[in-house]
Amino acid sequence: MTLRFVSRNDAFASYPWLARNVMDWQSAALDPVADRYEPGDEVFMELDDEDATVLTSALADQLNNERDAELSALRDDFRAPLPDGNSTAFTVAEPPGTTPEQSATMAGPAFSALCEALRCDEIAILPITRTPILVQHNEHSAAAHKTLEGLGLKPDFDGAIVGPPDTIVPLVAPLFRIARCDAGAPYIVFGLKGAAIAGAFCKYVNFHFDSYDGRDSARLLDALARCGFVVAQDGICRERFSATGTIQGRRLDLNL
């Protein structure tokens, strides 16, 4: 079997818990009501401005309208009914490996083994907003971009990559490289077919899992232990490869 590239709505229809996870995140992070501009606020309109601009009512409305349009372009229009429920367990799983590169490489086979242990025969991966995964240009992730493009991911594609566990393996290391180095890239999330579980690729080369069913949470913890992952007992995700917490190669492109 090969990878398939499908629309976000098609992925959400087949992966309802992934849709639930994405909608909950977007509702919290892309709320147009939060942080509104008000008349009298002082705002630096350009990065190189020496002084802040005091907003008039008209300018505040203009900025709010621009921000609303930007957030709307990032949010999904969820068409299929979503399951009710909140995440009941958050799990941080560390793949084996002593360097970020080694851990990212070992994460692919370990993730495939995990999916097989969970009897999951298909995975969907997509950006958490309507933003292409390959949106940022960064010399430190250039090889990862090239690998993903070689596997069929187009630079302007913001939909889902779908496939069985063995076809997902080559994607894992480059996706972790992007999550680690491209600070301007969207959060990369995934769903497991048939399981009430959604997850994400973390910049610390860890997997994050949200479980929406207690039975699936227990199955996940058992499978993680059998597939070589270390579970952070305090649920905190940490930088495992740098004493200072600095991530070498991480960049933010302000021209996105």
C-alpha positions as CSV (number, residue, x, y, z in Angstrom):
1,M,0.0,0.0,0.0
2,T,1.1,3.6,-0.6
3,L,0.6,6.9,1.0
4,R,-2.6,8.9,0.2
5,F,-3.0,12.7,0.3
6,V,-6.5,13.6,1.2
7,S,-8.4,16.7,2.1
8,R,-8.7,17.8,5.7
9,N,-12.5,17.2,5.7
10,D,-12.1,13.7,4.3
11,A,-9.5,12.9,7.1
12,F,-11.8,14.3,9.8
13,A,-14.7,12.2,8.6
14,S,-12.6,9.0,9.0
15,Y,-10.7,10.1,12.1
16,P,-13.4,11.7,14.4
17,W,-11.1,11.9,17.5
18,L,-8.4,13.6,15.5
19,A,-11.1,16.1,14.4
20,R,-12.2,16.5,18.0
21,N,-8.6,17.2,19.0
22,V,-8.0,19.7,16.2
23,M,-11.2,21.5,16.8
24,D,-10.6,21.8,20.6
25,W,-7.1,23.2,19.9
26,Q,-8.3,25.7,17.3
27,S,-11.2,26.9,19.5
28,A,-8.7,27.7,22.3
29,A,-5.7,29.0,20.3
30,L,-7.6,30.8,17.4
31,D,-10.4,32.4,19.4
32,P,-11.3,35.7,17.6
33,V,-12.8,37.1,20.9
34,A,-9.5,36.8,22.8
35,D,-7.0,39.7,22.9
36,R,-9.0,42.3,21.0
37,Y,-7.5,45.6,20.2
38,E,-9.1,48.6,22.0
39,P,-9.0,52.3,21.4
40,G,-6.1,53.8,23.4
41,D,-3.9,50.6,23.1
42,E,-0.3,51.3,22.2
43,V,0.9,49.1,19.4
44,F,4.1,48.9,17.4
45,M,2.7,48.7,13.8
46,E,6.0,47.8,12.2
47,L,9.0,45.8,13.6
48,D,11.3,48.8,13.1
49,D,9.0,51.5,14.5
50,E,10.8,53.5,17.2
51,D,7.5,54.6,18.9
52,A,4.2,52.8,19.5
53,T,1.0,54.0,17.8
54,V,-1.9,54.9,20.0
55,L,-4.9,53.2,18.5
56,T,-8.0,55.2,17.5
57,S,-11.4,53.5,17.4
58,A,-11.2,53.1,13.6
59,L,-7.6,51.7,13.7
60,A,-8.5,49.2,16.5
61,D,-11.5,48.0,14.3
62,Q,-9.2,47.7,11.3
63,L,-6.7,45.6,13.2
64,N,-9.4,43.4,14.8
65,N,-10.9,42.8,11.3
66,E,-7.5,41.9,9.9
67,R,-6.9,39.5,12.8
68,D,-10.3,37.9,12.4
69,A,-9.6,37.3,8.7
70,E,-6.2,35.7,9.5
71,L,-7.7,33.4,12.2
72,S,-10.6,32.4,9.9
73,A,-8.1,31.4,7.2
74,L,-6.4,29.1,9.7
75,R,-9.5,27.5,11.2
76,D,-11.4,24.5,9.8
77,D,-15.1,24.3,9.0
78,F,-16.0,21.0,10.6
79,R,-18.8,19.4,8.5
80,A,-19.1,16.0,10.0
81,P,-20.6,15.5,13.5
82,L,-17.8,15.2,16.1
83,P,-17.8,12.8,19.1
84,D,-18.5,14.3,22.5
85,G,-15.8,14.1,25.2
86,N,-12.6,15.6,26.5
87,S,-9.1,14.1,26.7
88,T,-9.0,11.9,29.7
89,A,-5.2,11.3,29.7
90,F,-2.2,13.1,28.3
91,T,0.9,11.0,27.7
92,V,4.4,12.1,26.7
93,A,6.3,9.2,25.1
94,E,10.0,9.4,24.4
95,P,11.3,7.3,21.5
96,P,14.7,5.5,22.1
97,G,17.9,7.3,21.1
98,T,20.6,9.4,22.6
99,T,20.7,12.2,20.1
100,P,17.8,14.1,18.4
101,E,18.8,12.6,15.1
102,Q,19.1,9.1,16.4
103,S,15.9,9.3,18.3
104,A,14.0,10.7,15.3
105,T,15.3,7.9,13.1
106,M,14.4,5.2,15.7
107,A,11.0,6.8,16.3
108,G,9.7,5.7,12.8
109,P,10.0,1.9,13.4
110,A,9.0,2.3,17.0
111,F,5.8,4.2,16.0
112,S,5.0,1.6,13.4
113,A,5.4,-1.2,16.0
114,L,3.2,0.8,18.4
115,C,0.4,1.1,15.8
116,E,0.6,-2.6,15.2
117,A,0.5,-3.3,18.9
118,L,-2.7,-1.2,19.1
119,R,-4.1,-3.1,16.1
120,C,-4.2,0.2,14.2
121,D,-3.9,-0.4,10.4
122,E,-4.0,3.2,9.3
123,I,-2.7,6.6,10.4
124,A,-3.6,10.2,9.3
125,I,-1.1,13.0,9.7
126,L,-1.9,16.7,9.1
127,P,-1.0,20.2,10.3
128,I,-3.2,21.5,13.1
129,T,-4.2,24.6,11.1
130,R,-4.8,25.1,7.4
131,T,-1.2,25.8,6.9
132,P,1.2,23.7,4.9
133,I,3.7,21.6,6.9
134,L,6.5,22.8,4.5
135,V,5.7,26.5,4.9
136,Q,9.1,27.6,6.3
137,H,12.4,27.8,4.6
138,N,15.2,26.8,7.0
139,E,18.6,25.5,6.0
140,H,18.6,23.2,9.0
141,S,15.5,21.4,7.9
142,A,16.1,21.6,4.1
143,A,17.0,17.9,3.9
144,A,13.7,17.0,5.7
145,H,11.7,19.1,3.2
146,K,13.5,17.4,0.3
147,T,12.7,13.9,1.7
148,L,9.0,14.7,2.3
149,E,8.7,16.2,-1.2
150,G,10.2,13.1,-2.6
151,L,7.5,11.1,-0.8
152,G,4.8,13.1,-2.5
153,L,4.2,16.0,0.0
154,K,3.8,19.2,-2.0
155,P,5.0,22.5,-0.4
156,D,1.5,24.1,-0.6
157,F,-0.5,21.0,0.7
158,D,-2.3,21.5,4.0
159,G,-4.3,18.3,4.0
160,A,-3.7,14.9,5.5
161,I,-1.1,12.2,4.7
162,V,-2.8,8.8,5.2
163,G,-1.3,5.3,5.1
164,P,-0.7,2.1,7.0
165,P,2.1,2.0,9.6
166,D,4.9,0.7,7.4
167,T,4.4,3.5,4.8
168,I,4.4,6.2,7.6
169,V,7.9,5.1,8.8
170,P,9.9,7.2,6.3
171,L,7.9,10.3,7.2
172,V,8.6,10.3,11.0
173,A,12.2,11.5,11.1
174,P,11.8,14.4,8.7
175,L,8.5,15.4,10.4
176,F,10.3,15.5,13.7
177,R,13.1,17.6,12.1
178,I,10.5,20.1,10.9
179,A,8.8,20.2,14.3
180,R,12.2,20.7,15.9
181,C,13.7,23.3,13.6
182,D,10.9,25.2,11.9
183,A,9.4,27.4,14.6
184,G,7.0,28.9,12.1
185,A,5.6,25.6,10.9
186,P,2.2,24.4,12.2
187,Y,1.9,21.9,15.0
188,I,1.9,18.4,13.3
189,V,-0.8,16.1,14.6
190,F,-2.0,12.5,13.8
191,G,-4.9,10.2,14.4
192,L,-4.9,6.4,14.8
193,K,-7.7,4.6,12.9
194,G,-10.2,2.9,15.2
195,A,-8.7,4.3,18.4
196,A,-9.9,7.2,20.6
197,I,-6.4,8.7,20.5
198,A,-4.9,11.7,18.8
199,G,-1.2,12.7,19.0
200,A,1.4,15.2,17.9
201,F,5.1,15.4,16.9
202,C,6.9,17.5,19.5
203,K,10.0,19.7,19.0
204,Y,11.7,17.7,21.7
205,V,11.4,14.6,19.6
206,N,8.7,13.1,21.8
207,F,5.2,12.0,20.8
208,H,2.3,13.6,22.6
209,F,-0.9,11.5,23.0
210,D,-4.4,12.6,24.0
211,S,-6.6,9.6,24.9
212,Y,-10.4,10.1,24.9
213,D,-11.3,6.6,26.3
214,G,-9.9,5.0,29.5
215,R,-9.6,1.6,27.8
216,D,-7.6,3.0,24.9
217,S,-5.4,4.9,27.3
218,A,-4.6,1.7,29.2
219,R,-3.9,-0.1,25.9
220,L,-1.6,2.8,24.8
221,L,0.5,2.7,28.0
222,D,0.9,-1.1,27.7
223,A,1.9,-0.8,24.0
224,L,4.4,2.0,24.6
225,A,6.2,0.0,27.2
226,R,6.4,-3.0,24.8
227,C,7.6,-0.9,21.9
228,G,10.6,0.7,23.6
229,F,9.2,4.1,24.5
230,V,9.8,5.8,27.8
231,V,6.8,7.5,29.3
232,A,7.3,10.7,31.2
233,Q,5.8,9.9,34.6
234,D,5.1,13.5,35.5
235,G,3.5,14.2,32.1
236,I,6.0,17.0,31.3
237,C,7.7,17.2,28.0
238,R,11.4,18.1,28.2
239,E,14.4,18.8,26.0
240,R,16.4,15.6,26.4
241,F,19.4,16.4,24.3
242,S,20.6,19.8,25.5
243,A,21.7,20.8,29.1
244,T,20.7,24.4,28.4
245,G,17.4,23.6,26.7
246,T,18.6,25.2,23.4
247,I,17.5,23.5,20.2
248,Q,20.3,23.7,17.7
249,G,18.9,24.8,14.3
250,R,15.6,26.1,15.4
251,R,14.6,29.2,13.5
252,L,11.6,31.5,13.1
253,D,10.9,33.0,9.7
254,L,9.2,36.4,10.3
255,N,8.4,36.6,6.6
256,L,5.8,33.8,6.6
